[in-house]
């Protein structure tokens, strides 16, 4: 019991602290950036893992400390995932509502700026869907995961299928 109290309990505390810090930090980075990882973002995530490893296990490189840290992360992630599905304000914090970026062919600049997107990035999202003009867009929406969904205007005389 003394071994657990002096050796493994600090690993659980430190791992939990790092987990919560990273959840908050990655949430504040913004959904647009996480949904569209670049090579620079990937390098940052890999380096974050390396940087926090030592702080989670407190320079204890024994197998039991590593397994305790991994088990703590798995349990925290399971609990956090369940809490997000059950607690509305937490779900809103971690997974915000979709944002309308284009409505009836017009960029919603206030929303785009809030999402951290430039007109160039919105144009790119439209080009990926083979849309060359904003006037063809009924809605372009940034989803909670950072992807952009686009709904075209229906050509006149065409009835939308249900």
KOLZA-778623 format. One record per residue (C-alpha): residue number from 1; chain; x negated, y, z negated. Coordinates in nm, 2 decimals. Layout:
! residues N
+------+-------+--------+--------+--------+
| resi | chain |     px |     py |     pz |
+------+-------+--------+--------+--------+
|  NUM |     A |      X |      Y |      Z |
...
+------+-------+--------+--------+--------+
***
This chain:
! residues 162
+------+-------+--------+--------+--------+
| resi | chain |     px |     py |     pz |
+------+-------+--------+--------+--------+
|    1 |     A |   0.00 |   0.00 |   0.00 |
|    2 |     A |  -0.28 |   0.24 |  -0.08 |
|    3 |     A |  -0.43 |   0.17 |   0.27 |
|    4 |     A |  -0.10 |   0.27 |   0.43 |
|    5 |     A |  -0.07 |   0.58 |   0.22 |
|    6 |     A |  -0.42 |   0.71 |   0.27 |
|    7 |     A |  -0.49 |   0.58 |   0.62 |
|    8 |     A |  -0.17 |   0.52 |   0.82 |
|    9 |     A |   0.07 |   0.78 |   0.68 |
|   10 |     A |  -0.14 |   1.07 |   0.80 |
|   11 |     A |  -0.14 |   0.91 |   1.15 |
|   12 |     A |   0.24 |   0.90 |   1.14 |
|   13 |     A |   0.26 |   1.27 |   1.02 |
|   14 |     A |   0.00 |   1.39 |   1.27 |
|   15 |     A |   0.16 |   1.20 |   1.56 |
|   16 |     A |   0.50 |   1.34 |   1.48 |
|   17 |     A |   0.37 |   1.69 |   1.46 |
|   18 |     A |   0.20 |   1.67 |   1.80 |
|   19 |     A |   0.51 |   1.51 |   1.95 |
|   20 |     A |   0.73 |   1.79 |   1.83 |
|   21 |     A |   0.48 |   2.06 |   1.94 |
|   22 |     A |   0.46 |   1.91 |   2.29 |
|   23 |     A |   0.84 |   1.88 |   2.32 |
|   24 |     A |   0.88 |   2.25 |   2.23 |
|   25 |     A |   0.58 |   2.36 |   2.45 |
|   26 |     A |   0.70 |   2.17 |   2.75 |
|   27 |     A |   1.05 |   2.30 |   2.70 |
|   28 |     A |   0.93 |   2.66 |   2.71 |
|   29 |     A |   0.72 |   2.60 |   3.02 |
|   30 |     A |   1.05 |   2.58 |   3.21 |
|   31 |     A |   1.24 |   2.32 |   3.40 |
|   32 |     A |   1.14 |   2.45 |   3.75 |
|   33 |     A |   0.78 |   2.37 |   3.67 |
|   34 |     A |   0.83 |   2.02 |   3.53 |
|   35 |     A |   1.06 |   1.91 |   3.81 |
|   36 |     A |   0.80 |   2.00 |   4.07 |
|   37 |     A |   0.47 |   1.88 |   3.93 |
|   38 |     A |   0.17 |   1.99 |   4.13 |
|   39 |     A |  -0.18 |   1.84 |   4.11 |
|   40 |     A |  -0.28 |   2.12 |   3.86 |
|   41 |     A |   0.03 |   2.03 |   3.64 |
|   42 |     A |  -0.06 |   1.66 |   3.65 |
|   43 |     A |  -0.42 |   1.74 |   3.54 |
|   44 |     A |  -0.28 |   1.96 |   3.26 |
|   45 |     A |  -0.06 |   1.67 |   3.14 |
|   46 |     A |  -0.35 |   1.42 |   3.15 |
|   47 |     A |  -0.57 |   1.66 |   2.96 |
|   48 |     A |  -0.30 |   1.73 |   2.70 |
|   49 |     A |  -0.30 |   1.35 |   2.63 |
|   50 |     A |  -0.67 |   1.35 |   2.58 |
|   51 |     A |  -0.67 |   1.66 |   2.37 |
|   52 |     A |  -0.40 |   1.55 |   2.13 |
|   53 |     A |  -0.52 |   1.19 |   2.09 |
|   54 |     A |  -0.78 |   1.28 |   1.83 |
|   55 |     A |  -0.54 |   1.50 |   1.63 |
|   56 |     A |  -0.28 |   1.22 |   1.62 |
|   57 |     A |  -0.51 |   0.96 |   1.48 |
|   58 |     A |  -0.73 |   1.19 |   1.28 |
|   59 |     A |  -1.07 |   1.05 |   1.40 |
|   60 |     A |  -0.96 |   0.70 |   1.30 |
|   61 |     A |  -1.04 |   0.48 |   1.60 |
|   62 |     A |  -0.93 |   0.16 |   1.44 |
|   63 |     A |  -0.67 |  -0.05 |   1.63 |
|   64 |     A |  -0.41 |  -0.02 |   1.35 |
|   65 |     A |  -0.43 |   0.36 |   1.37 |
|   66 |     A |  -0.38 |   0.36 |   1.75 |
|   67 |     A |  -0.09 |   0.11 |   1.72 |
|   68 |     A |   0.07 |   0.31 |   1.44 |
|   69 |     A |   0.04 |   0.63 |   1.65 |
|   70 |     A |   0.19 |   0.45 |   1.96 |
|   71 |     A |   0.47 |   0.30 |   1.75 |
|   72 |     A |   0.55 |   0.65 |   1.60 |
|   73 |     A |   0.57 |   0.80 |   1.95 |
|   74 |     A |   0.80 |   0.53 |   2.07 |
|   75 |     A |   1.03 |   0.56 |   1.77 |
|   76 |     A |   1.03 |   0.94 |   1.79 |
|   77 |     A |   1.11 |   0.93 |   2.16 |
|   78 |     A |   1.39 |   0.68 |   2.10 |
|   79 |     A |   1.54 |   0.89 |   1.82 |
|   80 |     A |   1.50 |   1.22 |   2.01 |
|   81 |     A |   1.66 |   1.07 |   2.32 |
|   82 |     A |   1.96 |   0.95 |   2.12 |
|   83 |     A |   1.99 |   1.29 |   1.94 |
|   84 |     A |   1.99 |   1.47 |   2.27 |
|   85 |     A |   2.28 |   1.26 |   2.39 |
|   86 |     A |   2.48 |   1.33 |   2.07 |
|   87 |     A |   2.40 |   1.69 |   1.97 |
|   88 |     A |   2.53 |   1.95 |   2.22 |
|   89 |     A |   2.30 |   2.24 |   2.12 |
|   90 |     A |   2.00 |   2.01 |   2.14 |
|   91 |     A |   2.10 |   1.89 |   2.48 |
|   92 |     A |   2.14 |   2.25 |   2.59 |
|   93 |     A |   1.80 |   2.34 |   2.46 |
|   94 |     A |   1.62 |   2.04 |   2.62 |
|   95 |     A |   1.83 |   2.01 |   2.94 |
|   96 |     A |   1.99 |   2.34 |   3.02 |
|   97 |     A |   2.28 |   2.40 |   3.25 |
|   98 |     A |   2.23 |   2.41 |   3.63 |
|   99 |     A |   2.15 |   2.76 |   3.77 |
|  100 |     A |   2.31 |   2.89 |   4.09 |
|  101 |     A |   2.03 |   3.03 |   4.31 |
|  102 |     A |   2.22 |   3.10 |   4.63 |
|  103 |     A |   2.59 |   3.16 |   4.65 |
|  104 |     A |   2.77 |   3.22 |   4.98 |
|  105 |     A |   2.45 |   3.29 |   5.16 |
|  106 |     A |   2.31 |   3.54 |   4.91 |
|  107 |     A |   2.02 |   3.48 |   4.67 |
|  108 |     A |   2.11 |   3.54 |   4.31 |
|  109 |     A |   1.80 |   3.73 |   4.22 |
|  110 |     A |   1.86 |   3.76 |   3.85 |
|  111 |     A |   1.91 |   3.38 |   3.83 |
|  112 |     A |   1.61 |   3.31 |   4.05 |
|  113 |     A |   1.38 |   3.53 |   3.84 |
|  114 |     A |   1.51 |   3.37 |   3.53 |
|  115 |     A |   1.43 |   3.02 |   3.68 |
|  116 |     A |   1.08 |   3.15 |   3.77 |
|  117 |     A |   1.13 |   3.10 |   4.14 |
|  118 |     A |   1.03 |   3.33 |   4.43 |
|  119 |     A |   1.22 |   3.37 |   4.75 |
|  120 |     A |   0.94 |   3.17 |   4.92 |
|  121 |     A |   1.01 |   2.87 |   4.69 |
|  122 |     A |   1.38 |   2.89 |   4.76 |
|  123 |     A |   1.32 |   2.92 |   5.14 |
|  124 |     A |   1.10 |   2.61 |   5.11 |
|  125 |     A |   1.37 |   2.41 |   4.93 |
|  126 |     A |   1.61 |   2.51 |   5.21 |
|  127 |     A |   1.37 |   2.42 |   5.49 |
|  128 |     A |   1.32 |   2.07 |   5.32 |
|  129 |     A |   1.69 |   2.03 |   5.39 |
|  130 |     A |   1.66 |   2.16 |   5.75 |
|  131 |     A |   1.85 |   2.48 |   5.67 |
|  132 |     A |   1.69 |   2.78 |   5.83 |
|  133 |     A |   1.92 |   3.06 |   5.72 |
|  134 |     A |   2.07 |   3.15 |   5.38 |
|  135 |     A |   2.40 |   3.23 |   5.56 |
|  136 |     A |   2.45 |   2.85 |   5.61 |
|  137 |     A |   2.43 |   2.79 |   5.23 |
|  138 |     A |   2.75 |   2.77 |   5.03 |
|  139 |     A |   2.55 |   2.70 |   4.71 |
|  140 |     A |   2.19 |   2.62 |   4.61 |
|  141 |     A |   2.16 |   2.51 |   4.25 |
|  142 |     A |   1.86 |   2.44 |   4.04 |
|  143 |     A |   1.95 |   2.13 |   3.84 |
|  144 |     A |   1.83 |   2.07 |   3.48 |
|  145 |     A |   1.55 |   1.85 |   3.60 |
|  146 |     A |   1.41 |   2.13 |   3.83 |
|  147 |     A |   1.53 |   1.99 |   4.16 |
|  148 |     A |   1.73 |   2.21 |   4.39 |
|  149 |     A |   2.05 |   2.09 |   4.53 |
|  150 |     A |   2.19 |   2.26 |   4.84 |
|  151 |     A |   2.55 |   2.26 |   4.97 |
|  152 |     A |   2.61 |   2.38 |   5.32 |
|  153 |     A |   2.90 |   2.58 |   5.44 |
|  154 |     A |   3.13 |   2.37 |   5.65 |
|  155 |     A |   3.15 |   2.48 |   6.01 |
|  156 |     A |   3.49 |   2.63 |   6.10 |
|  157 |     A |   3.74 |   2.37 |   6.21 |
|  158 |     A |   3.57 |   2.09 |   6.03 |
|  159 |     A |   3.75 |   1.92 |   5.75 |
|  160 |     A |   3.53 |   1.80 |   5.46 |
|  161 |     A |   3.56 |   1.43 |   5.39 |
|  162 |     A |   3.68 |   1.33 |   5.05 |
+------+-------+--------+--------+--------+
***
